[in-house]
Amino acid sequence: MSRVAHADTDFVIENRNKETIMKNANAALIRNEITRRAVMVVAFMSVIGLVWADRSGQAWAQGREPLTLKGHTGIVGSVVFSPDGKRLASASADQTVKVWDPTNGREFLALKGHSSWVVSVAFSPDGKQLASASSDGTVKLWDATSGQQTRTLEGHEDVVFNVAFSPDGKRLASASFDQTVKVWSATTGRATHTLTGHSGKVVCVKFSPDGKRLASSSEDKTVKVWDALSGQETLTLKGHAYDVWSVAFSPDGERLATASRDMTVKLWNSTSGQPTLTLKGHRLPVTSVAFSPDGKRLVSSGLDNTVRVWDSTSGQETLTSRGHIGQTGSAVFSPDGTRLAVGGTDMTVKVWDATQIFPVPDAWRDKLTLKGHTAEVVSVAFSPDGKRLVSASVDQTLKLWDATSGQELLMLKGHTGPVHSVAFSPDGKRLASSSGNRTDKSAQHELKVWDATSGQETLTLKGHTDEIREVAFSSDGKRLASASLDQTVKIWDAQSGQELLTLKGHVSAVYGVVFSPDGKQVASASHDQTVKLWNTTTGQVSRTLKRHPGPVVSVAFSPDGKRLASAGAGGTLKVWNVTTGQETLTLKGHSQVVQSVAFSPDGKRLASGSEDMTVRVWDATSGQETLTLIGHATYAMSVAFSPDGKRLASASNDQTVKVWDITPRQ
């Protein structure tokens, strides 16, 4: 669940209540046919920051920044290098194909002629022609030097989703949503064969290196191998649990690689059809796969917004890349294997120098993954001594964990709706939690206080009329503050449960609240795009901070109380001078809503968790991003520093809590 409502309504998006990551993917797939096509071309979830990571979730800031090719006005879903590597072609939802210089990003050509999305593009083996496939149901041939359209191939009855040249350049193959593959003469434009046998939309087709075979992948969960001359089906590969979205022959033709909605890449013997490896690492469906020119590596891209490189012999994942401000499309190696091109929904193509990737240090590794919740985990906090963690979940429970071993110590039950927030008291003896569900009348909008040792409920506080999104203790532990979708903040006596103040002033839902270190102020974050500072004695607004581009979701005071950090829509964080109200920093890097922000205990760093699935660490003085932690499979909803600042905990909609070591190796 996202804490943030749409910008034009106070209705809160209930993404927390989607039961599994796969259901999220499936929901996107069935919205409508246009969305379906888009999802199959590019990842629909968020991709973030310039980061490379290994498969353990580590991240580092080494390596050369990619070349970014700009010019398209729509999603770039397909990219391909020319055979000599001197040109790069891209296909886009803006109905064009563009040809670029991949060394400097200069645009050579813009090919216009399709009347709808251009979904796929391919160079002929001699580099003299380009073929493009479109959702307008046609394949077009172009002169790759002049950009002139030379032929239009018509015959498919639905979207043409993929196109490929034969190795000798004399034939073309096209894959269509009409459940067929067609083979065409590249000279005459006539269809020579129509291959039928798939029972679902055909989304990818490739020739073998010798041109004697074709492989096609389909939504019917299979890959079929065909005799490319006769059109006869010779093999059907079964093993994927869901749609197979991409297929590729190895350079020697002996293996096939496939990418599927079941979140795996598989390798097969192309003669026998036997599976030889299953590559697991993507956390959402995999949309494309390709071999390196020497066949030693594979590159895959997926709906988890990553591009992954694998050893094709061992199946070991060697690299994970994220670089688009938006979503990634297909990824391909250059003919010499030294570069990697990736298209994205940010309307750009990025070209990476694949030789400038450095070994990953053993720093910043996710040391623990805590599993046990049965729904989204939306809040996490360390105990004051750092020995325990507490997490709050949509499954209506709180869990206490050993922060070193990851062992579950206690499960606290009592809420009748999703638990949105949890906090330790400053002495570590109590817990406070908040809950509510505006769509379920049986779910109480309430706060609860618990004994942190026994798990016994000691207080229930009622007074809000809508979901309570955050709860916070004052630094002396005597008061609680709560933020609610009912547009108010309330302050309570933490011992008796008595309501002390109701702070009114926001004109929309309040998502976040925090006490200043001296307890004299509280700060609140609201859907009305403001942060308010309140006097906790009088209940009066002392300052309203207005520079966020959308709803504000989270706020945090620095340990000295002189600064305030806020985060929310637009992927931005802001740092403010508490005395003057002046904005001192704007931190940009996240590509989606920032759900949580926290200061480190020494005030030198900030941590943020975002719907772009990353956790980021920043220098709180300069605003420079120092670390990106990759590992969650969906929204990172909450972050918390350990008391010594050496670890960071993050809670996610993927139903886990991760504990990261953020102390770099010396």
N, C-alpha and C positions, 0 to 999 in steps of 0.2 A: 504494500500500500504506500502510496505517496502521501506525504503530509500536505502537499500543495494542491489547491483547487485550481481549476482552469481560470485563466486571467479574467474571463468575462462572466464568471458565476461564482457563487459561494458554495456550490456543490462540490464536495470533496471526492476526489478520485479514490475508489476503493481497490487499488491494485494489490493491497496486502491480502485481500481475500481470494485472489487467484491461487489455486491450490498448488500448482507446480509450474516450473519453468516451461515445460513442454506445452502446457495449456496456454501460456502466454503466446508462444510461437503459433500454435494452432489458431488462436483467436485472430491473430493478425492475418493468417492465411485465408480465412474465410470471410473477411469483411466485405470484400468485393473483388471482382476479377482484376481491376487495375492494381489494387493493393497487392493482390496475389502475384502479379507479374513483377511488381517492384520488389517484393520480398525475395523473389527467386533470383533477381538480378543482383541485389545488394543486401547487405545486412540491414535490418530495420531497427536495431538497437544502437546504443551509443558507443562511439569510438572516441578515444581520448588521447590527448597530449602526445608529444614526441617521446615515446618510451619504447625500449626493448626489454623483454623479460624472459627469464627461463621458466620452465614448466612448474617450478615450485612456487611461483608467485613472486619471485624476486624482480627487482627493477633496477635500472641504472641509467645514468645520463651520459654514457659514453657513446661514441659512434658519430658519424657525420650526418648532419641534418639533410633530409632528402630534398631533391629538386621538386618543386611544385609547379605543375602545368595548369594554368588558369585560362579559361576562355569559354568553356561550356556554361550553359544556363540551365542545365538540368542534371540529374543524377548520371554519373558515369558508371555503367555496369559492366563494361567489357573493355579490355585493353590487350594489345598484342604488339610485339616487336616485329619489325621487318626481318627477313632472313639474314641480312648483313648487320643488324643491330643499330643501323644509323637513323632509323625512323621508328616512331611509335604511333600506332593508331588507337583511337578511343571511340567507343560508341556510347551515345547518350540519349536520355529521355527528352532532350531538346530537339530530337528528330534529325540530328546530324552525326556525321563521323568527322573527326578531326585527325590530322596527321601532324606530328610534332618532331622536332629535333630533341631526342632524349638527353642530349648533353647540356643544352642551355635553355630548353623550354620554349624555344621559338616555334610558333605555329606556322606550318607550311601550307596546309590546306584545310578548308571546311567543306565537306561534301553534303549537299542538300538535295533532297529528292523524295525521301520517305515522308509519309503523311502521319506517322505515329512514332512511338518509341523505337529507337534503334537498339536492339537488345544484344547483338553479337557482331563482331567484326573479325575478318581473317585476311592475312596477306597470302598471295599466291607464292609458291616456292621460289619463283624467280624475282619476286618483289615488284613485279610490274602491274599487278592488279590487286584490288581489294574487293572482298565480298562482304556484304552487310545483310543481316537478317533483322526483320522488324515485326512489331506487333500489328503492322498494316497487312500482314499476310504474305509479304513478298521478300525475295532475295534480290539484291541489286549488285551489279558488277560495276567497278569504277576503274578508270585509268589512275594508277597510284602516283603518277607524275603530274598530270594535268588536273586531276580531280574530276574529269568529265565522266558522266554516267554512260556506260557502254551497253548495258543490257538489264532488263528486269525479268526475273524468273517468277512466273505465276503458276499456281497449281495447288498449293496448300489451301485448306478450307478454314484455317484458324491461324493464330499467332505462330510465326516462325521464330523459334527461340534460340537456335544455334546454327552455325554454318561452318563448314570446314572444307579446305582444298585437299585433294589427293596429293601424294608426294610428287607426282609428275605434273601436277597442275592442270591435267586434262579434264578432271571431274570435280564436281562439288557435291557435298552431302548436306542436307538440311534436316533439322529436327523440328517437329511441330506439335502444337497442342491438339492437332487433329489425330494424334496417336500414330502418325506415320513418320518414316524417314524417306526422303526422296534423294535419288542420285541423279545428277544433271550433267550434261555435257557442258563444259566451260566454254566451248567454242560456239556451239549452236544455241545453247540455252534450253535445249529440250530435256525433259525428264526421261531418263532411260529406265529407271526402276522406281517402284514405290514399295517400300518394305513395310509389311503389316505383320502384326503379331503382338505388339504391346497392347495392354488393356487400359492404359492410362496415358496422360500427356507425355510426349517425348521431349525432353528438355536439353539433351546434349548428344552430340554425335562426333566421333573422331575416326579418322583413317589410321590403320596400322602403318608403321614406317615403310613397309614394302608395298603398301597400297592394295594388298590383296584382301584385307578384311576391314570391316567397319564395326565399331562398338557404339551402342546407343544406350542411354540411361533414361529411366522413366519414373513417373509417379506410381507405377504399378509395383514398385519395390524391386524391380529387376534390372539387370543389364543384359542386353542381347548382343551376341557376336554374329556377324553376317559375312557371307562370301560377297565381296564387293563387286564382283563381276556378274555373278548369277543372281544375287539378291536373296539367296537361300540362307535361312537361319541355321547356324551351326552350333551355337551354345546359348544357354540361358543361365546366368549367374544369379543365384538366390542366396540370401544371407542377411541382407539389410532388413531392419524391422520397419522402415518407413521409406518414403520416396527417395530415389537415388537422383541427385541433382547434377552430378558431374562425373565424367569418365575420361581417362587419359591412358594412352599406351606409353610404355617405357620406350626409350630410344632404340633398344634392341628388339622391341616388339614381343618380348617374352612375358611381360607382366602388364596387368591392367591395374590402375588405381581408381577407386570410386569414392565419392563423397555423398553423404546421406543426411537426411533429416533426423536420423537416429543418433546424430552427434558423433559419428565415427567416420574414419577413412579406412577403407579396406584395400589390401593388395591381393591380387589373384594371379594364378598361372593362366595365361591367356589361351593356352592350348587345351588344358584339361578343364579349366573353369574352377579349379579348386582354390579356396581362399588360403593365403599363406600368412597374412598378418592383419591384425586389426589395431589401428592407431587410435588411442583414446586420449583426449586432452581438451578438445572443444567442449564447451559447456552448454552449447545450443546447436541447432542444426548446422551442418557444414554445406556450404553452397558451391565451392569450386575446389578443384585439385589439379595440379600440373607437375610433371617431372622436370628436373633440371636437365640441361643438355647432355650431361654425362650420365644421367640416370641414377646418380648417387643420392640425390635429395628429392624431396617432394615439398611442394608448397600448397597449403590449403587455407581457405578463408571461410569464416562462419558467422552465424548470427550472434555469436558471443562477442562480435566486434574485434576479432583478432585475426591476424595472418600468421600461420604457424609453419615452420620449416622442420622437416623430419629427415632422419637418416632412413633411406628407403630399404636398407638391408636389415637393420636391427629394429626399426620402428621407433627409435628413440627421438623424442622431440628435442630439437637443438636450439630453436629460437622462437620467440613470439613477438610480433610487432604490432604497434598501434600508433597511428600517426595522423589520421584524418580527423578533422573537426566535423564530425558527422559519422556516417556509416561507411564501411568498406564494401567494395564489390569484388570482382575477380582479381586474382594475383598471378603474375607470370614472371618467369625468369627471362633475362635477355639471352640471345643465342650463345654468348660466351659464358653465361652463368655468373657474371660479376655484378649484375644489377637485378633489381626486383621492382616491377611496376605494379601499382595498385590503384584502382579507381574507387571513387567514393561518392556518397550523397552530398558532400560539400561542393560538388561540381568540379572537383579537381582530380588530377592524376598525380600521384607521387612516385618518384623514381629514387629508390634507395641504392646506395653503394653497398652491395652485399659483402664486399671485402673489408669494410671498415666496421666490423662488429667485433667487439672485444669480449673476452671471457668474463663471465659474471662473478663478482665477488660474493662471498657467503654472508653478505650483510643484508639486512632488511628482509630476512626470510620470514614467512609466516610460520612461526614455531609450533602453533597449535591451531587446530580447527575443532571447535566444540560443537558436537552434534547431539541432538536430543529433542529439540523443539519440533513440532509437527506442522508448523506454519511459520510465516515470516517473522523474523526477529528484528525488532524495530528500535530497541534501546539497550545500551550496555553501560556498565559503570564498574570501576575498580573500587574495592574497599580502601579506606584510608591507609591501611598498612600494606596494601598491594598484594595480599595473599589470596584474596578471593575476587571473583567477578560475579556480577549479577546481570541477568538478561531478561528482557520482557518481550513477550511474543503475542501475536494475533491468536495463538492457540489458547489464550486466556490464562496462561501460567507465567510465573517467574521461576527462573532456575538460578541456583547458586553453584558456582564452580570453584574448584581449586585452580588458581591462576597459573600454577606451575605445571601441574600434571594434566590439567584439563578434566579431571574427574568431577562428575556431577555430585554435589554434596546434598542439595535439598531441592525439592520442587514445591513451590507455593501455589496453592489453588484457593480460589475464593471469588475472583472476579467473574462476572457473568457476561462479559464482552471482551473484545480485544484489549490487551494491555498495551498502552501507547508509550509509557515512560516509566523509568525506575531510577531511584537515587539512593545512595547510602547517606546516612547521617554522618556528620563530621567525626563522631567518635566510633563509627562503624558498628554500633549496637542495634541500629534500626534501619529499616528500608521503607521507602515511600513509593507507591505506584499509583498510576492513573489509568482510567479505562473509560469505555463508553462506545456506543455504536448507534449512530443516528438512524440507521435503517432497521434496527431491531429494537422494538420497544421493550423487550424483556431484558435487554442489557442495561445495567445501571451506569449512569454517569457519576462516577465516584472516585475518591481517593481512598487508599488503604495504607495503614502503617503496620509494619510487621516487626517481630523480634528477629533480628538477623542471624541469631544462633539457632533458635528452635524452629523458626519458620512460622511461629504462631501469630495470627492476626490480632492486633491490639486496638486498632481504631478503624472506623469507616467514616469518611467525611463526605457529606452530601450537601449540595447547594447549587452546583452548576446545572444548567438545563440542556447541555449538549456535550459531545465528546470532550474529554479533558486530555489534551495532547501533550502536556509536559508538567512535571512536578519538580520542585527544587527545594532543598533545605537552605536555610540561612546558615552563615558560617558558625554561629553559636548553637545551632541545632534546635533552637526554640521555636522557630517559625517554618512554615511551608508556604510556597507560592505555587499557584496552579494556573495554567493557560488553557482556555477552552474555545471551542468553536462557537460558543454563545457570545463571543466578542468581549468577554471580560477576563480579567485576572483577579484571582482571589488570594488573600493572605490569611493564613490559619495559625492558630496556636497548635504547635506540633505535639504538645503533651495532652491537652484536653480535647482537641479537635474543634474548638470553637472558631467560627469565622470571625476574623478581625476587621477585614476591609474587602470591599469589592471595588476594583479599579475599572472605571468605564471611560472610554475615550476612543477606542478603536472602532472603526465602522465596518469591520469584517472579522472573520475568524482569527483567533489568536493561536499561533502554533507553538511559540517558544517563550520561555521565561527563565530568568536567572537572577539571583541576589548579587549585589555588589559585595566584595569581600568584607566591607565594614557593616553590611546589613542595612545601610541607610537608604539604599535605592534598589529597585528592581528594574530590569530591562525586559521588554516584551517585543516579540516579533509577530507581525500580522500579515494576513492576506491583503490588507489595504496598502501594502507596499511601504509601510513605515516601521520604524523601531521607536518605541516610546520609553523614556526614563521617568520613573515615578518615585515620589517621596514616600517611603514606607511608613512614615508617621502620620502624614496628612492624607495620603492617597491621591495627592495632586500630581498632574503631569508636570515634570520639570523641563522636559525637552522632547521634541519630536524630530527624528532623523529621517530625512526624505531624499534619498538618492538611488534607491534600488529600482531596477527596471521592471520588477514584478514582485509577486508575493515574497515576503521574508519568512523563512522557516525556522531559523535557529540563531541564537545569540549566546555570547560568552564574554565575561569580563576577564581581563588580564589579572594575574595574581595580585598586582599592586592597585588594581581598581582604576588605573588611569586611562586604560584603553578598553574599547568594546569592539568585538568582532561580530559581524552579522553575515548571514548567508541565505541564499534562496534561489529563486528562478533566474534564468539567464546564465547559470553556471558561474556566478561571481560571488566573491567574498569581499567584504569591506571592513576596514578598521577605522575606528573613530576616536577622536579625543573626547573623553567623557566630560571634561570641564567646559570646553568650547563648543562641542558638537560638530567640530570640523572633521570632515573625512580626510584621513591621512594616507590611506592606501586602498587600492582596488586590486584584488588578486584574480587574475584570469588564467584559466587552464582547463577547468572542467567544461564539458560540452553539454551537460544537462543540469537539472536542478541540484543544488547542493543541499542535502538534507540535514547536515550536522556540522558544527564547527566547535573546536575546543582549543584552548591555550595549553601549552605545556606548563608544568609546575614552575619552571623558572621564567616563564613569559617570553622566552626567546623564539619559540616556534608555535605555529598553528597547525592543526590537523583538520582535514575536511573529508566528509564522505558524501558521495554523489550518486545520482541515478545513472551516471555513466559507468558505474560498476567499479570505480577506482576510489582508493583512499590516497590523499595527497598530504604531504608535509611541506610547510612553507617557512621561510625566514620571516618572523613577525616584524622585523624592523625594515628590511628591504622589500619584502613582498615576493622575493624570489622563490620559485618552487624548487625544493631540494630533493624531493623523493616522491615517486609514484608507486603505490603498492597495488599490484594486480593479482587477483586470485578469486574474488567473489564472482559468482555466476550471474548476478543481477544486482539491483540497487544496493548500494552501501548506505544504510539508514542512520547509523549512529557511530560516533567515534569517541574514545576516551583514552587519555594518557594514564599510564601507571604513575603512582606518586613519585617514583624516582626518575621518570621521564625516559626510561630505557625501552619501554614497551608501549605498544599502541593496540588497543582492542577495537574491533569494528564489528557491527551487527548488520546483517543483510537479509533481504527478502529471500535469499536462497536457503533460509532456515538455519544458518550457521552463525557462529561467532568466531572470528579469527583473532589470534594474538600474534602480533608482529614484533620482531626484534628490530628496533630502529637505531641501534648503536652500530655504526660502521666498524668493520674489522680494522684494527690498527695495523 
